[in-house]
Structure formats: C-alpha cells, structure tokens
Amino acid sequence: MTEPSSSSNLDLDGGHQPTLSVVLPCLNEEGALGICIDKIHKAFAEHNIDGEIVISDNGSTDRSVEIAESKGVRVVHQPKRGYGSAYQKGFSAARGRYFIMADADDTYEFALIPQFLAKLNEGYDFVTGSRYLDHGGSNITWLHRYVGNPLLTLGLNALFGTPYTDVYCGYRAFTREAFDKIRPVSPGMEFNLELAINAHLAGLKYCEIPIHLAPRIGESKLNTFRDGWRSLRMMILYCPNKVFMIPGVALFIAGMIIHAIVLFGLIRHEGRYLGQVSSVVGTVLSVVGVQTLMLGLHAKTYSWSRRFDPNQKFLSKFYSVFHLESGLLLGASLTLAGVVTFAIITYKWIKSGYLPVPRPEWASLGGTMIIIGLSIMFSSIFISAMSITKGSDTAQPVREE
C-alpha cells in the first residue's frame, strides 16, 4: 500500500501503534529491496515482534516502489533528494515506539533486530551498530575502511569525548523519544554523523553492538569526498569551543601581547627593540583571533538554538548583558579609538615636514582597533538577528525548554 506524503504525521492515539518501525530509504534498489523486506518480516515472525516496515522512496525510477507495494509494506515518497531527507520522511511516517534504520542494499544483518530491541529494552536510548568491534568491516571499500571512517570517528571522539568505534554505520535503533530529542536536520549522508553527535550532546544513554557488513547489491550512492567534507563541516559546527573559541582567545591574547611588547619596549634583541614587522604580526594575530571568536559565537548561538550546546550557562550570561546596542557601542568605540590614533600620527607626520614617523607601531595598533571594531559592529548585527526570539521586540537567545 502506497501512502501519500501528506500522511506523514499519523495519529498514534487513533489506531494501533506497533512496537517497532524499521525505516529503509530507497533510491533505485530493486535488486535488494525485496530481499531486505523478506528478511525483516522473517525476523518479526521468528521473534514475535509487532513491527512495521516503512520504505521512504527518494525518487526511484526502477521497480523499487512496485516491489515494496507487492510485499504489502508502507511506502512514503520524499521528492527532495538526499539520504537524510529520505530518513526524515520515513521517520515522520513511522508509527512504532522504537525505530530501526538500515539501508535497503542487503548489507546489514536483519537477524540482529532482536539484539537492537533488547538493548533498547535494557534502557539504552540510542543503539548503533559497529563494523569495527568484531572485524565486521571486510566488505567496506579500502578507502572508507582504513581512511575515511576511522579518521571521521577519531575526529568526532577527539572533539566531543565520545567512545564510538564506527560513527558512519547506518544500522541503528532508538526510541521515538530519543529521535525527538536528537532532531536531525541534515539532508545528506552526514545525517548519520548528526545522529551520533546529537545523541551524545542530548545526554542520551547509548552503546554499540558488533555487526558484519555484507557485500552491497546495486550501486552505492555515497560520494566519498563530498560527503566526507560535509561530515567534517558538521563536526566543526557542533563543536565551537574547541574549533573556534579556544583558538580565537589564544590568537587574540598572543596578538595583544606582541603589541604590548612592541609599544613598551619590553624585549630587546642585539640592542634593538622589536618594531613595525612585529606590530604587523600582532595585528594579524589579534584580528584573526577576534574573527575566529565571532565565528565561534555564531556557531554556539546556532547550537544553543538546537538545544545541544552543553555550555548554556556561558550563553545565558552573555546574552543577559549583550544587546545589539552594546555591541555597536563597543565596536564604534574601538573604531573611533583607531581613527583618533591614525589622526594623531598623521598630524605629527605633517607637522614634521613628512619625515618618517618615529613610532610607526602605533599605526599598526590603530589599524588593529579599526578592523576589530568594525568586525564587532557587523558581527553584533548578525548575532542579534540570530538571537531574536520570534515575536519578541528584544534580543534574547532562542530558548527551547
């Protein structure tokens, strides 16, 4: 039976709610889809599982939809292309108390469905398969097995302090409540990574179980470099402290220390004080540091609006004192101070008959203040727009309890 896309949100109180929904995204999988459906039905029957299968078709042009309909499973249609988009549609149509996601290419062992359910019944909110726990990844392509997946897993664990061994496994189970907390939005292959990140940031209880990957039937939809970059981009967005805030503070402090050393003559080398070149280095470090801090603040604000920033106390305090007006005032003050510094230097230069400026390092400091001041002003406008609660006249962080 094919269900139109408009029926994605079903009334669970108005009819039977199965224990489990197995959701499979599908794009031209006629070679394997029927096999997968039969294996899932077999697992349901052998273990007396009250379950349903939801096929989220992503625009198949082969016989995939026809095969699914002939097997009597539910089919929903997602015209917007993308692995994540297909799953979004499928999960919105699923009626079960528990969800299992898997691919429709016959690579995953559907006989393991009871093991996933058992972990959920033990109290875990999020259970993910791992092809690396029991040497189950022999059929992963060499580049993904030894380079792509291990590097992404290592990067995610380093940034978020997670214990995953396989962040890109597409065989996972979670409760309906857990999925509502995770709220993934990614349209592409990075959907898998977002699930793993958000499960950790949302404080869910999660674990891995070993699985073995079988050879794929049909053509892979994975684009190694494009999907790898999108995954890396997601990790950067969701970890602003380590990626932006800490490096930004370090660069800014280093730059200002160099300015202070140059201006007050704190270091001498072979009888000479540090000069203009050192001041330029201080300007570069200071400006890059502030820009990085602004990017981190943007990312943290977005992350908080999604309820997943663990450092909400910092943002709460920041937004209690930050307003668009205060940001504009600070930026304008720094810009004005830089302009005044340049004006004084220019006046002395003209008065001396255009002789070389005796302390050109002050010009570097003035330029630093102008650049930073203007950056703060424009960033304040952007941050204020991000933090406005809809329907409110005041700048507040987006809060979702």
N, C-alpha and C positions, 0 to 999 in steps of 0.2 A: 504494500500500500504506500503510495507516494503522498507525502503531506506538503502542502504549500508552505512557503517560507513564512507566511504571515501567522502560522500556527506555532511559532517557536516557543512562546511562553504559555505553557499548559497549566491549567488549574489542577493542582495536585489534590486539592480537597474535594474536587468534583468527581473523581474516579480513582481507579486502582493505582497505587504507587508501588512499582516494583522495587525489590531490594537493590538491584544493580542495573546500571545503564552502561553498556560498552559502546563507545563512540569511535567510529572509524572515519577519518577523512578520505575522500576518494577523488582522484583525478585520473581517469583512464586506467583503471586497474582490473579490466575484465579477466585477465589471466589468473589473478589470485583472489579476487573478492569473494567468489563463491566458495572457494576452499576455506577462507577465513571464517565466513559465516557458518559453514558446517562445523568447523572446529569449535567455535564459540557455543553453538547450540549443543554440541556433544558435551562440553564442559558443564553447561547448565543442567543437562539431563543427568549426567553421572553424579553430580554433587547436589542435586535437588536445589538449584539456585533459581530463585524467582527473578529472572532478568529479561532485559530487552536489548536489542541491537539498534543503534541509530547510525545510519550512513549519511554523512554530510557530503553531498556531491558538490564538487567545486568546478563544475562546467565540463563534465566528461563528454567526449564526442564518440566514445565507443559503446559497447553494450553493458557498461557497468551498472547503470540505473536499471536496465531491463533485468539483469541478473539479480540485483538486490530485491526488486519487486517480486520476481518469481520465487524468491526464498521467503517471502512474507515479512520482511523486516521493514522498519520505518525508514523513509528516505526524506531528507530535507535538502533544500537547494540553497547554496551560497554562491551567487554570481560574482561576488568580489573575490578575485583570485588570491591565494595565499594559504599556506599551511595553518597559520594561526587563525586566519579568517574562517576557514572551514571548521576548525575546532570550536570557535566562538559560537557559530551557528549550531553545531551539533550539541554542545553542552546546554545551550539555551532551550533546545527541544527535548533534552533528556528528562525523564520523569523519576529516575531512581534516587534512593537515599545515598547510594555510593556511585561514583563514576570510575570507569576504567578507560584510559585512552591507549590506542595502539594503532599501528599502521595497517593498511589493507593490502600489503605486499607479501604476506605469509612469512615474514621474517621472525615474528615473535611466537613464543610457545603459549597458546591459549589454554593449554592444560594447567598452566600456573595460575589461572584466575582464582581458584580457591585459596592459594597461598597469599595473594594480594588481599583478598577479603579477610583472611584470618588475621593479618597484620592490622587491618582497619578495626576489626572487632577487638583486638588487643588494646586499642586506644590510640593507635597512630592516626594522625590526620592526613598524612601525605606519604605514600609509599612509591618508591621509584626503583625500577629495575637497574641492574648494573651488569654490563657485559665484561667488566674487568675483575669482578670478585672471584670468579671461578673459571677463568680463562675462556669466557664465552664469546669473545670477540674475534674469532678466527676468520669470520666472513666479512668483517669490516674492511673496507679498502685500506691499503697500506698507509696512504697519506692521512686519512682520518684516524686510523687506529694508533699510529705512532707519533703523529704530529698534531693534527688539528684538535681532536678531542682531548688528549692529555694536556695540551697547552691551555685550552679553554678551562678545563677542570682545575688545573693548577692555579690559573689566574683568578678564578672565582673563589677558590678556597683561600688564597692569599688575601684577597680584598675583603672578603666577608667572614672569614674564620669558620667556614663550613667544612664538613668532613666528607663531601661527595667524592666518589671514585669515577662517576660517569654522568656528567651533567647534561649530556645530549641524548640520553636514552629516551626513546619515545614511548616506552611501555610503563605506564604509571597509574596509580589508583589514589583517590582521595574522596573525602566526604563532600557532600553538597555544601555544607557549611564552610569547609576549608576552601573550596573553589570560590565561594562568595567573598571570603576574606582576601584571597590571592588576587582576584580581579585582573587577570592578564589582559593586555590590550594589543599586544604585538600581532601584526598581520602575517608575518613570515615565519621562517624556520626558527628565529630567535624566541618564538613562543615557548619552546621547551626550556630555554635558559631562564626566561622570565618566571616561569613556574617555580623553578628551583630557587631562584633568588628570593622571590616573594614569599615562598613557604618559610624560608629562614627568617626574613625580616618581619613577617607577621607573627612570629613566635610559635609556629605550628610544630607539633611533635612529628618527626619524620625519620625514615630509615630507608635502607636499600636492601634488595634481595637479589641474589645472583640469577642471571638469565643467560641463555645461549642464543645467539643470533643465527638464524638460518639464511641460506642464500636467497637473495631477492628474486621475486618473479616480476618481470616487467622493468621499465626504465625508471631510474632514480630521478627525483625532482630536485635533489639537493645541488646548489651551486656553491662549490667549495669556498671560493674567495669572497664572493658577495655575502653569503650567509655567515661566513666567519667574521667579516668586518662588522656586520650588523650585530652579531653577538658581542663582539668586543665593545662596540659603541654602547650597547645596553649596560654592560658591566660598569663602564665609565659613568654613565648617567646615574646609576643606582648606588654608586659609592663615592659621593662627592668629597667626603672628608679626606680620604687617602689620596684621591686623584687630584683634587683642586685645593682644598682648604689648607692642608698641611704644607704642600709645596708653595702655595701662594704666600702664606705667612713667612716661610723661610726665605723666599726670594725677596720679599719686601723688606724684611729686617736686615738682610745682608746688604741690600742696596742703600738703605739709610745709614747703616754703619759705615759704609765706604764714603758716603757724602760727609759724615761727621769727621772721619779720619782726615779727609782732604781739606775740609774747611778749617779745622782747628789744628792742622799740622801735627797730628798725633804720631805719625810714622815717618821716619827719615830713612832714605836708602842712599848710601855713598854721599852723605852730606846734603842730599836734596829731598825736599818734601814731595809727596805724591801730588800730581797736578791734574791737568784737564782730561787726559786719557782715562785716569782712574775715575774722574767725575762722570764721564760718559758711561763707564761700566756701571757705576752706581745708579745712573738714570735708567739704563736698560733693565737692571735687576728690579728696581723699585716699580717701574711701570708694568713689567711683565708680572710681577708679584701681585699688584693690585688687580690687573686684568684677570689673572687666574682666580683670585679671591672672588671677584664678581661672578665669574662663571660658576664657581662652587656654590655661591649663594643662590644663583638661579636654579642650579640642579637640586639643591636642598629644598628650595621652596616647592619645586615640582614634585619632588619625592614626598614631601610632607602632605601635599595636596592629595597624594595617592595613599596616604596613611602608613607609609613604610619607612619614614626616616626615624631611626632609633634615637636621635638626639633632638627630640622635640622641645626639651627644656631650653636649649640654646635659641631655637627659632622663636619660641614663645617670648623669651626675654628680649630678643632682637626686635620683634615686631611690636612689643609693648612700648619701645622708645623710637622705633623707626616710623617715619611718615615721609611722604613724598617731599613735603616742605623742608624737613630736616635734612634729607639727602641733598636737595637742591641748594640749601644754605651752606652745607659743608663743602660741596663741590664748587660753588661760586666763591666761597671764601678762599679756598686753595688756589683757584684760578686767578683771583684778584691779587693774592699774595705773589704769585708768579709773575703777573703782569707788572706789579709795582717793582719787583726785583729787577726785571728787564728795564723798566723805565729809569731806575736809578743808575744802572750800569750804562745805559745809553746816554744819559745826561752827563755822566763823568767822562765818557768816551768823547763826546762832542766838545766838552769843556777843555779836555786835554789836547785839543787840536787833532783828534783822530789818531792818537798814538795807541799802541796795543793796550788792551785792557789789562790792568795789573793782576786782577783776580778773576780770570775767566771761569773758574769753577763755580762761581756764584750764578753765572748764566746757565750752567747745567742744572743747578738746583732750581732755578726759576722755571726752566723748561719742564723739569720733573713735576713741579707743582701744577703747572698749567695742564699737562697731559693727564695727570691723576685727577685733578679737579673736574675736567671735562668728562672723563670716564665715569666718575661718581655721579655726575649730574644725569648723564644719559642712562646709566645703569639704574639709578633711582627711579626714573620714569618707567623703565621696563619691569623692575621688581615690584613697584607699586601696582602696575597693571596685573601682574601675576597674583598678587596677594589680595586683590579686592574680592570680597565675598559678593556674589551676585545679589543685587537688590539692596546693597548697603552703600551709604554715602561716604563711609570712612574706610581707610585702608586697613584691612585686617587679613591675617593669614587664612587660607582656606582650611577650615576645621571640619573634620568628619568624625564624629564620636562612634 
